Amino acid sequence: MLHRFSKQGVICITQPNHAWLSGQLAQAWGNETFGQLFPRKEVCLGAEQHDIGWLGWEQAPTLNPQTGYPHSFKELSTQEHINIWSGARKSALPLSRYAALLVSLHGTRLYEKYTSWQNSPTSTQIVGDFLKREYAFQKEIIAILKNDEYYAPYVTPEVIERNRKLVATWDALSIICCQGLSHDEEVTKVPTSDGETTLKLSLIEEKDYHQCIGIYPWPFQQDEVTVIYEGRLLWQPFNDEKAMREALMGDCWVSLSTTLKAE
């Protein structure tokens, strides 16, 4: 769950909806400077489904008693996160082997990058076991794809790493859009056609549930890109989980949008 704070209250955006936004960014991506996607359809699918493991949790989100709102993705325990991510590749595999590989790579990279779980021996063991299972799956699925004439060119270490970084880029951009840009931000280690760069984002305009954000350098095919996503507005905090869930199931939906322009 992502939270976006507004004058009316807290807008709750599900992880799968945030991933849908990532998929929209992927579909619009690519130009002479930033190159193209290979294999395009599978990479876009992987971006769109990178948080597929959250589907079950989002149907019955838990209450954070300290805030009165659903737990955000940063507020869950290591065990809860591992439970969610352990099912992600299994859910993605029936859609696409390559997409499932990207989902798994995204999950392992999160735990390789963020090391707060290492403060507890129990968490360290839980995450260590998770990483071993995911690494084994990745090795197996890459071997299978290497034997596929169509996919073989796309499972070299260089191509896989580029696609993993692209999914991470769209994930970061999507989080910024969902939470709303309040100050200049940067997204680093973004793949280009011949290396990497840093995207710089600045707020151009904001009105109601819409923001216009400037990006430099420009990574998309068209001169302007608008993405659509959804959230649920909670006007007040809760002290009862059942009441919070009932409110989320009610008529509290809001449509959100972000327009991206070249700076």
Secondary structure, DSSP 4 states (H G I P E B T S, - for coil): -EEEE-SS-EEEE-HHHHHHHHHHHHHHB-BTTTB--TTHHHHHHHHHTTTGGGHHHHHSPPEETTTTEEPPTTSS-HHHHHHHHHTHHHHHTTT-HHHHHHHHHHHHHHHHH--GGGGSHHHHHHHHHHHHHHHHHHHHHHHHHHTSTTTGGG-SHHHHHHHHHHHHHHHHHHHHHHH---S-EEEEEEE-SSSEEEEEEEEEEEETTEEEEEEES--BSSSEEEEEEEEEEESS--S-HHHHHHHHTSS-EEEEEEEEEE-
